[in-house]
Amino acid sequence: MKKHIFSIFLLWLTFSPIAVAENSAVIIMYHRFGENNFPSTNIRIEQFEQHILKLKTEKYNVLPISKILSNIKNGLPLPSKTVGITIDDGYKSIYTKAWPRLKKAGFPFTVFISTDFIGKSRPNRLTWSEITEMKNSGVDFGAHTASHAHMTQKTKAFNIGEITRSDQKMLEKLGKKSEIFAYPFGEANSRVFDIVRQSGYSYAFGQHSGVVNSFSNNYFLPRFALNERYGDLDRFSVVINALPLPVKDLTPSDPEIGNTNPPNIGFSIAKNLSNLDRLRCYTGSEGRVSTTLLGKNRIEVRMTKPFTSERTRLNCTVKGPQNRWRWFGWMYVLNKNSSQQ
């Protein structure tokens, strides 16, 4: 009898989606919905409905962001094909267009709000009553500073004031502050990391692509940004099927560009993976850049052109099992006010 029970357990272990899942999840990010005058931050409604339909009909596991992050941090399994949904800034179309569709699908999501823009008679922004209504129905709200400033260009005192003002307003209006933060514009550096950590947040999101996993920096977590240009169904399918490229010992570890521009980037792959000789890296400023595999798992990335944009993204990918892409991304900031403390 015991042998029979053990055989059933082994069968479950083999075919259970939880058992075969990696300790990782894809997090996607939106801003506006059906606001076609803002294509760089907007997703068209027909695109958004295609996304929801695919997640629903192909049985992806859309879970609350807090649950995803807690499981990964504590080494607990997540179902296969786990996806989390985030929305930044707090535009009115979240309430009028996104929420009804996500609620109908039964999908949880988190909205990161910049509190100075809420309830100030701005017709394109959420009101506190709308936020409270959504919160009471299960929508989660995270912090996004008070005024949506470029944090890497501000002083320590300014950034602490921004976070304090945001926390106080969230506490006043929603009864608690969030433990999850999202950087405006996805911009951060080591000084900003420390401020966010010391302010009591447990996690912080950027706006660079990649899959959240146990090796991710909890204060610079990746998300796949979706807009009109990068929101077609083919790209969405690639994104939600992405696997982690688990990276450790990243150098330089500070996203802010120092005296060496372009930076000499290196990282180690934290697990034994195949095909690393086929890994390819790209930057927004140069396209495909040189990669060298040292030994079995150390990657060197070399660019030939200096970064000139305020924000430059690095994306490294390699084909994984089931024709899915393993993906690691990072965002670098070029800060002309780097002397700010």
N, C-alpha and C positions, 0 to 999 in steps of 0.2 A: 504494500500500500504506500509506504514512504517513498519507494522507488518510483511508483507511478506519479505521485505528487511532484517529486523532484523533476521528472520528465516533463510534466506540464509546465513547471516553472521555467525550465530551460527553453521550452517552446515559446512561452510568453516573452522571455528575455530576448529571443531571436527576432521576434516580429513586432514587439511593442514599439510604437513611435517614440515613447519616452526613453526607452532603453537605448535606442540607436541614436538619439539626439546628441549633438554636441552641446556643451555648456555655453551657448551663444544665441544671439538673436539679431535680426535685422530691424533697425529703427528707421522709419521714414519721416520726413518733415515737409509740411506744407506751410503756406502763409495766407494766401487769399484764394477765394473760390468764386469763379464766374465773374471776376473783375477784370475784364479783358483789356482794359487800358493799361494794365500793369503786368505785361507778359513775363518779366523776369522773376516775379514773385507770385504770379497767379497760376492756378490750375484750371483749365476749362472744365465746365460741369460734365461734358460728355467724357472727358478723360477721367475725371474723378469717379464717375459712375462705373466706368470700365475697371478701375482699380478695385472698387468695392466688390464688384461682381466676381472678379478673379479670386480675390481673397476668400470670398464666401463659397463659391462653387467648387474651388479646388482645395477646400478644407485646410487653409492656413490657420494657424492658431494665433489669433490677435489677442494679446494679453495686456493688462495694465503695465505701464512703464515701471511703476514701483515694484510690481511682482517680478518682472524680468530682471531688474537690477539686483534685487534682493537674492534671487535664486543664483545668479551668476556670482555675486560676491560670496555667498555661503557655499558654493560648490554643489548646489542642488540641481537636479536635471530639469530641463525644459522640454516641452514637446517638440518634435521635429517641425520644421517650417514655422518657427515662432517669429511673429512680427509685432512691433510696437508702433503706434501712431502718435506723432507730436505735431503741434501747430504753434507757430511763433507769432508774437506781437499783440494779437487781440483785435483783429478786424471784425466788423459787423457781419461779414459773410460767413464767419464761423457759426454764428447763431442762426442766421437765416437759411444757409445753404448746406454747410457741412454737417452740423449737428443733426438735423432731421434725417439725413441719409445714413449717418453712422449709427444713430439710435435705432433706426429700422433694421440695420444689419446686425445690431447687437454688439458693436465694436467699441471697446473702451478707448479713450484717448486722453492725452495731456495737452493743455494749452499753457504756453509760457507768455505771461503778460507783463508789459511795461506799464507800471501803475499810474504814471503821470498822465497818460493819455486816456485813461478810463474815466467815464462819467464827466467829461468836460464839454458836453454839448457838441461833440464831434460826430457828425452823422455816419461816418465810415468806421467808427470804433464801437466796441462793446460798451454797455453800461454795467454798473455794478449789479443792478437788478437782474439783468440777463445772465451775468456770471453766476450770481447766487442761484438762479433757477437751474442752470446747467449743473452747478456743483451739487445741488440737492437731488439731481437725477443721476449722479454718479460720475460726472466729468471731473477730472483732476486738474488742478491749476498749479503751475510752477512759476518760479521767479525769473525775471528777465531784466532786472534793474528797474529804476524809476523812469529814467528819461531816454533809455536806449542809446547811450553814449558809446564812443569808441574807447573801451576800457584801457587798452594798451597805450593810449595817448594821454591818459589822465593821471593825476597824482594819486598816491595811496589814499590821502584824505578824501579826495573827491569820490573815489570808488567806494570807500567805506560808507560815505554819506549816501550814495546812491542805493547801496544794498540796505542800509538801515532804514531809509525812507520807504523803500519797497516792502521790506519786512513788516514795518509798522502798519502800512496800509493793508497788506494781506491779513494781518492779525485783526485789525479793526473790522474789515469787511467780511472776512471768511472764517474768522475764529482761530486760525492757525497760520503759521508760516510754512512754506514748503521746505523739504530737504533736498529738492532737485532744482538745479539752476541751469539756464542756457545763456551763453555769452551773446550779446548783441553782435550781429554780423559774423558770429563764429570766431571772433578775434580774442586771443588770450596769449599770455606769456607766463613765465615762471612767477613773476611778482603777482600777477592777477590770480594765478592758481592759489598762491598762499593766502591772498585776501579772501577768496571764496571759501577755502577750507577753514580758515580761522573764523569765518562768519557763521559756521555751523552747518554748511551744506555737506551732504554726503556724496553727491554726484553733480557733475556739470557737463553739459553737452556743447560741442562745437558745431560747425557746419561743414565738416569734411566727410568724405565717403568712407565706408568700411563697416565691418560687422563687429558688434560689441561682443567681447569674450573675456575670459578670466585674466588675460594678459593686458587688457585695455587699461589705459590711464583713467581712473574714475573721475578725474577732473578735466579730462579732454576726450569725452566719449564721442564716437563718430555717429553720423546720421546721413542717410541718403536724401539730398534735397531734390524735391520734385517741383517742376514748374512747366509752363507750356512747352518749352523747347525740350526739356528732359523728362517729360511726363507721358510720352507715348507708350502704348501697351507693350511693345517689344522691350524697351529699356526697363519698364516697370517689372516685367517678368524676370529679366536678368538680375535686377536689384533684389527682389524678394527671395530669389533662390541663391543668393550669394552665401558663401561660407567664410569663416574667419581665416585670415592669414595671421596666425598668432606671433606677434613681434615682441621681442624683449631687447634690452640694451641698445635702445635707439640713441644715436648721436648725430647732431646735437639734440639734447632732450628739450631745450627751450624752443618753442615755436617762433620766437622773435629772432630775426636775422641779426647776427652780430657783425663783427669786423670782416668776416669771410663771406663774401657774396659773389657767386652762389655758394651755399654751404656744402661741405663735403659730408654726405649723409651715409650712415651705416646702421645696420640693425641685424640682429640674429633671429632666425626662425626658431620658435620655442619648442616645436615638436618635429619629429622625424616625418618629413613630407617628401613625396616624390615630385619630380618635374621641376625642381627649383632652378635647374639650368635654363628653364624656359620662362622664368619669371620676367615680366616686363614692367617698367616704370615710366610714368608720364608726368609732366608738369604742364600747368596751364600756359606757361610762358614759352615753352620750348617744344612741346610734344614729347615724343619718345626720347628718353635719355639713356645714357650708358649705365648698364648694370653688370657687376662682376660677382660671381659666386666664389667665395673663399672657403676652402674646406667643404664641409657638408651643409653648413647652415648660415654662414655669415654673408650678408649682401652689402656691397658697396654701390652707391648711386652717385654718379658724377654728371654735373651739368656743364655746359660751355658758355652759357649766357647769364649775366647777373639778373636777379629778380628786380623788376622795376615797379611792379604793381604793389599796392598796399597789402593785397592778399594773394598768395600763390598756393595752389593745392598740388600735393603729390599724391598720385594713385599708383599702387603696385598690385598687379594681379597675376595669377597663374591658374591654369585649368585644374580643377579638382575632380573628385568622383562624380558620376552621374552627369557629366558635362556641365557642372556648376563651377563658377569662378570663385576662387579664394581671393579676398580683397583686403588690402590695408591702405588707409589714407591718412594724410596729415595736412594741416594748414600752416603755412608760414606767414608771418606778418613783417612787413618792412616799416619800421617805426622811426620817423624822423625826429620824434621827441623821446628817444630812448633814455635820455637822462632824467626823465620824470621819475620820481620816487614816491 
